[in-house]
């Protein structure tokens, strides 16, 4: 691994923090920073803990977790697998997409191994030559956004007019790499009047992990190391998914990179198929969404049937309802703020008091956008309003107008749940800047919705964002009221670790203690409490336990404390949750 990379870029942070899906609110209070993640990787390189990983001496890749780290007994295989944290995100058509967060030990493994092969392989895959004329020239979902360095992919995140480089984190409109990629798409689709649109059905859920070890993309002196990485990637994706071989979890950056590497291999097979059939066809792909271009409608009909057969070999199928052949140009999803001048002041100006007129302008604009199914523009407006509130360019003083706005925003999340993240970011920003009286009104308005949220959106990202905003708005006493109301709705075994995590916060001792007692009683009620505590770091409970350690400033019960540091010498317990303690010590 090139140590200079660690000093010059944010790749360790991007990869490690990438364990969390972009659809979720902050879960570990900025524990993972650029500094702490770099220091963690440096420590693992200089002094690899013998109780954490087994490293291959020839490739320097991590092979697996230490044999002493055991899975919870209910995980199939019972070796170094871990229980993922599962939830759903509500899609644009209101269907639920399964998502998950891997264990932090596994996320660190992926970060470490990816950094090792980044220079030798991944950076070359995304060089300018390969992006324009080579192996990655058909992909619009790059995993590397700048020469040799990682960039996480965006699916449905904030899209704001002016942020042209959608799909790349940290890029602006002057970025050469992005412009080249955009021109590449224009070149591919040019002179071809006919378009075949098709996308894969439940792509992530149907990927057989063993296919990852069979990926064939590169031919170079570094191919052997990359092959070893792919063999490990197969097993890794099993271990983070309760040891299942069918499907890879959606959400973390590791899955996005795994899927993209697999699809680059499929891109090669598609090109061979087109060549074999002697067809004048070109194509682009964004994740699992394909566009094929041709001068003849009949050529697209022919390739369509062959593609169905090709993908069937990998147990993958296309979404029949999404098949479409048309003549013309595809309208790209982007925000069109210039069409809505009535909200210019809301998005870019300064409002000393949010008025009834401001509210009605925003309300009418959003309603019209929803009627037109213009979700990108709605997201953009909500993101810009959030930033305005956060920067105190919009101030709330009139309770009636503010509460009416909050009720309207809440209704939007019910009507179009895909906007819930953007809505609750606005609400959270309002809470952070509001005077106590207004903040309490907002809290009361949100709290009144708890039963409906639990009855309709339990286990979704909307639920997590709701409790995040509610917890942020509440005082310590109010937060305890939230937890008590939530607990009444749930059996102990049904408690969401994500909800508990966002409710844990500093200076909320009563709630923190109750959550700690819930975790402790669950462990102690097992058939073998000692074994349960020894394996709990490989369960979904690692996240709220880690949050508890952080917000309580290490003041926790002995059973929990021993997961982070030893009793006698304050030594980091790498085989359990010592990674959290190291990040905490190096968080500046």
N, C-alpha and C positions, 0 to 999 in steps of 0.2 A: 504493500500500500504506500502510495506517495504521500509523505507527511506534509508536503507543501500544500496539497489540496485541502487538508484539514484547516490550514491557516488562512486560506484564501477564499473559501466559499462556505456556504451554509448547508452543504449536502448532508452531513451527519444529522443536523436539526431537521431538515426536510424529510429525511428517511425515517428517523425515529418518531418524530411527531406525526408522521404520516400513518401511524397505526390507527389514529382516530379519523373517522369519516368526517368529511367537510360539512356534512349536514348537521353535526352536533355542536352544542355550545362548548366553551372551555370546560374541561373536566378536572385538570390537575393544577389549576391556578398558575399557569406559566412556569411550571416546574422544568419543563423541557425547553431550554433556551439554546441559542447558538453556542454560547460559551459552555454551558453544562454538558451538552451533547458532544461537543468537540473534546472536552476534557475526559468524558467517559470513554470515547474511542481511543484516545491516547493512552489512558490507563489500561485498557484491555490489550493494547499492542505492547506496552512496556511490561506490564505485570499481569498476564492473563490469569484470572482466578482459577485454581485447580478444581474448585467445587462447582463451577458454573458451566464451562464448555469443554468439549473435546475438539482440539484443533488438529487438522491434518498437517503433518510436518512438511510435506512436499508442496502442497498447493496453498498452504496457510489459511485455507477455508475452514470455518467452523463446521464440524461434521454433525454434531448433535449436542444436546444438553448432557451434563454429567449423569452417569447411571444412578447416582444417589438421589436425583430429582425425580420424584414419582408423581404420576397423575392421580387425580381423585379416583376412587374405586369405581365410580359409575362411568368413567371414560373407557371405551373399548380399546383394547391393546395394552393399556396400563404401563406404558414405558415413558417416553418423554413428550407425550401429547398433552394438550391443555384444553380446557373448556373455553370456548369463545364467548364473548358478551354479545348476545343476539338482540336485535330490534328490527323494526320495519321503518322504511321511509315511504311516504305516500306519494305516488307518481302523479304525473299531470292528468292521467285518466282516472285518478282516484283509486287505482289498484295499489296493493301493498307490495313493495320490493323488500325481500329479506336482506338484512345487513348484519355486519358483525365487527367486533373489535378483537384482535388477537391478544394473547398474553404478552406482557412487556418483555419477558426473556426472549421469546421468539421474535419479537419486533427488533430487539437488539441484534440477534443473530442475523436477521435479514439485512439490517443496516451495515453491519460489519462485513458480511460477505459481498454485498453489492458494491461497497467502496473498494474492495479488493479487485473486483473485475471491471470496475468502471473505466479505468484508463486503457486496459488491454483490449476490451471488447465493446462495451456499451458506447463509449465516446466515439469509436470508429463507426459504429452503426448509424450514428446521428451526425456524422461529419457532413459538410456541405455537399460533397460529391455523392455520398450515399443518399442524402435527402433529395437531391435533384435528379439523379440518374440511377440510383442503386436500390439496395435492399429495403430502404425505408421511404422510397419515393412515393408510394401510394397511400401511406398512412398520414392521417391528419390528427392522430392522437399520440404525439411523441411523448416518451417518458424522459427525454432529455431535451431541455429547451435552450441550452447554450453549450458551446463547445466543451464536451467532456464532463459536464456537470449535470446533476439530477434536477429535474423539475417535476413536481406532481401534476397530474392531469386534472383538469376541471371538467365536471359533468354539467351540473346545474348550479353554479355559484353566482355571485354578484356579477352582473353584466351591465356595465355603465358605458354610455356613449363617450367615446374618447379613449376608453380602455380597449384599444383595438385588438391587442394580442390575446384574445380569448383562447384558453388552452395552455397558456404559459404563465407561470407565476413570476412576477417581478419584471415584466416586460412592458415597454411602452411602444407607441406607434413608430418610433424610429429604429426599433430593433431590426437589424439586418436579417437575422435568422428567421424571424417571423415573416418579414416581407418576402423572403425567398420561398418560404413554405406556401404563402398565399398565392404567389405568382405560379408556383408549381401546380396548384389546383386549377388555376385559370388555364394553364397550358394543357393540362390533361383533358379538361372538358371542352376545350376550344375545337371548333369545326365539326363537332358532333351534335347534330340536332336532336337525337333521340336519347332518352335517359331511362335506365332501369333502376328502380329504387327497391331495395330489399334489406331486411335486417334479421338477425338471428333471434330465435325465440328462447328466452331464459338461458342466455349464453353462459353466464358465470355458473349457474346452477348445474349445467350439463357438461362442463369441462371435466374430463376424466384426468386426474392428476398425473397418471403415468404418461400421458401424452406430452407433458412438459419435459420429461427426460429425453424425448425423441425429437425435440426441436432441432431443426437443421437450418442455420442462418449463415454462419461464417465459415470460411476456409482460410486459416492463418496459423502462424506459429503458436498462437494463444488458444487454439481451438480445444486443446486437451483440458486446460483449466476451465474453460467455459462449459465443456461437457460435464465436468465434475460439479460445477455450479448448478447445471440443469438437473442432474441426478439428485442433488441436495434439494433443489427447488420442488421437485416432485414430492419428496418426503416431508419437507417443510409445510407445504400446503395441506397435507393430510393432518399433521400434528396441530396446526392452529385451528383445525376444523373438527375437533373431537375425534381425530384419527379416521376420518372418512376419506375415501378415494374418489367418490363421485361428487363433483362440484367444488368450487373454491369460493370462499366467503367474499362478499361484496363490501366495499368500504375502504379498507386499508390500501396504502400505496403499494404494498407488496403484491396484492391481488391485481392491481391495475398493471403493474410491470409484468407480472407472470402472464396475464392474459394478452398483453401487447406483444410479448416475445413469441407466444404461441401463434398469434395471428400473423406476425411477420413471416413465420414459416408457412402458414396457409396462403399468404399473399404470393409466395414463390410458386406454390402448386397451382394457383389460379392463373398465373402468367404462363406456366407450362401448358395448361389446358387451353388457353386462348391461342397459343402458338400451335398446338397440336391440331386444333380445329381450323387453323388458318383464317382467323377472324380479325377484322379491323375494329378492335374494341380496346378501350382503356378504362381504368377505374380508380376511384378513391374510396377511402374507408375512414370513418371516425368510430373507434372502438369496434362495435359489431354492426354498424350501420353502413351499408355498401351503396355506392352509386356506380353504375356501369354506363359507359357512353359509346354510342355507335352512330354510323350514318344510315343504318338499316334497322328498321323495326324487327325484321325477321331474324337478324343476327342476335338480337337481345332475347328473343323468344327461345332461340336455340341454346344460348349460353345459360339461360335460366334453368333449363332442365338438367344440363350437365353439372351446374353448380349444386343443385339439390342432391344429385348423386354423390358428388365429391364430399360435401359436408356430412352426408349421411354416414360415410366411412368413419367419421369421428363422433358418431352419435349426436350430431348437431343438426338442427333443422331450422328453416326459415319461418318467420311469422307470416302465415298465409294472408292475413288481413292487411299486411304492409306492402305486399307485392304491387308495384305500379310501374307501368311503362307510359311515358308521356313525351311530348315534343316541346322543347323550349328550355327555360332556365329554372333552376330551383331557387326559391326565395330563401335566403339565409336568415336564420334566427338572429336578430339583433335588436337593440333598443332604438326607438325613434322618438327621442325626447323633443325634437324640434316641432313635432306635430301638436304639442301641448303647451302653448305659451302661457296659459293661465296659471301654471304652477311654477313658472320660472323663479319667482321670488322664494318659493318654498324649497327649491332645490339648489339655488345658488345665491340667494339674497340674504337679508338680515331682517328678522321679525322680532321686535321687542316684546310683542304680546300676540300669541296665536289667537286669531280672531275667528268669528263665525264665518266670515267670508273666505278666510284661508281654509277652514275646515270644509266648507261646501265645495270649493274648487278642487281640493284633494279628493274628496268623496266622489264627486261626479266624474273626475278623470279616471279613478280606479275602477268604478262601476263600468264605464265605457270600455276600458281596456279588457276587463273580464268578459264583457259581452262580445268583444272582438277576438277573444282568446289570445290576446297579445301579452303573454306572460313575460317575455324578456323586458318589455318596456315597464311593466308593473314592478318587476324586480329592481330595475334600474332606479325608478322613482323612489321606491321604498328605501333602497340603499342610500340614496342621496339625502332623503329626509332624515334617515338615521344619523348620517354624518353631520348634518346641519344641527340636529338636536344635541348630539354628543359634543360638538364644538361650541355650543351655546349661542348659535346664530338664530335658533328658534327657541323662544322661551314660553313656558306655559304658566299663566297666572289665573286664568278664568276657569274655575272648577267645572262649570257646566259644559263648556266647550271641550275641555280636556277629557272629561268622562264620556261625553258623547263620541269623541274621536276614538277612545279606547274601546267602547262598545262596538263601533264600526269595524275597527281593526280585528277584534276578536271574531266578529261574524265572518270576515274575509277568510280567516283560518279554517272555519267550518265549511265555507262555500268552496274554497280552493286551497286545500291543505298544503299543496306544493309551495305556497307562499309563507308557510308558518315560520320558517327560519327568519325570513326578512321582516315579518310582522313583529315577532318577539324581540328582534334586535332593536326595532323602533321603540317598543314598549320599555325595554331595558334601558335604552338611552334616556327616555323620558323620566324613568324612575331615578336615574343617576343624577339628573339635573333639577328635578322638581323640588319645591319646598316641602317640608314634612307633611303639611295638611293635604297637599295635592298627591304626594306619594302614597299616603294612607288611603285616599280615595281610590287610587289606581289599584292598590293591593286588595281592597275590599271588592272592587269590580272583578278582578281576576279570581279571587278566592270563591266567589259565588258560582264560578264555572267548574269547580273541581269535580263534582259528581258527573257532569256531562262529559268532561274530558276523559275520566276513567271509564265511563260506560261506552264511549265511542272511539277513543283513540289510545287505549291502553297498549303499551309495548311499541309505540311509534316514536319517531323523532319529534312529532308534534307534542306528545306528552312530555318529553324531556325538556323541550324548549319552554313549555308552559310552566313546569316546576322551577326551571332555572330563573325565569322572569319573576315568578311569584316569590321565590326565595330571595332574590335580589331586592325586591320591593319591601319585603317584610323585616320587621325588627326581630330581635332574638325571641321575644314572646310570640310574635306572629308566626315565625318559622316553626316553633314548636306546635302551634295550632295547625299549621299545614301538615306536619308529619302525623299528628294524631288523627286528623281527618283522613289522610291517605291510608294510614294503618287500619282504620275501621273498614275500608273498602277492600282490603287485601288479606289473604292468608299469609303467614310468614314465608311459606315456600314460593309465593307469587310476587313478593316484593321485587321491584325492579332495581338492580344495582345502579343503573344510570340515574334513576330518580333519587335514590339515596345519596349518590355522589354529588349531585347538584344542590341537595339540601344541606350537605355538610359545609359549614363555613366558620371562619374565625369569630370569636365572641358570641357563639351560639351554643353555650355549654350544655344546656338542657337537651336540645335536639341531638347534639353530637353524642351525648351520653346514652340517649335512648337508642340511637342507631348502633352504637358500640354494643349495647346489651343485646340487641336483636342478633347481631353477628355472633356474639359469644354464646348466647343460649342455643342458637342453631347448631354451633359446633359441639357444644357440651351435651346436647341431646342425641348426638349420633351414637352408634353402637360402640365406637372406639374413638373417644375424643382426642387422644394423643395422636393417633394416626391421621385424624381429620385435620388437626392443626398443622401437622407436618406436611400435608399435601395441599393446604388451602391456597397457597400462592399460585398453584396451577389451575385454580378454579376461577369462575367469574368474579369471586369476591375479592380478588386482588385489587380491583379498582377502588371501591369504597374504603377498603382497609388502608390503602395508600393515601387517599384523600384525608382520612381520619388522622393518620400520622402527621400529615402536613398541617392541617388546620388546628390540631390540638398541640402543635409544637412539641411532638414526641411524648406528650403526656397521655399514655394509654395503659391498658392492662398488660400484665407481664406476658401473657400468651401472644398478644399482638406485637408487643415490643420486640420479642425474640425473632419475629419475622424480618426485622430490619437490622438489629445490632445484637451482639452477644451480651449476656448479662454482666459478665465480669470485666471485660476489657474494651467495651465499646467497638468491637470489631464488626465490620460490615458483613452481613450474612448474604453473600452473593447467591447462594443456592435457593434463597427464598425471595425476599423483596429488597435485598441490599442495593439493587440498581436505583431504587427510589431514594434511599439514603445517600448514595453517592451524588446523585443529581441535586439533592437538597443541599449538600455541603458545598457544591460547586456552582450554585445558582447565584449569580451576581446581579 
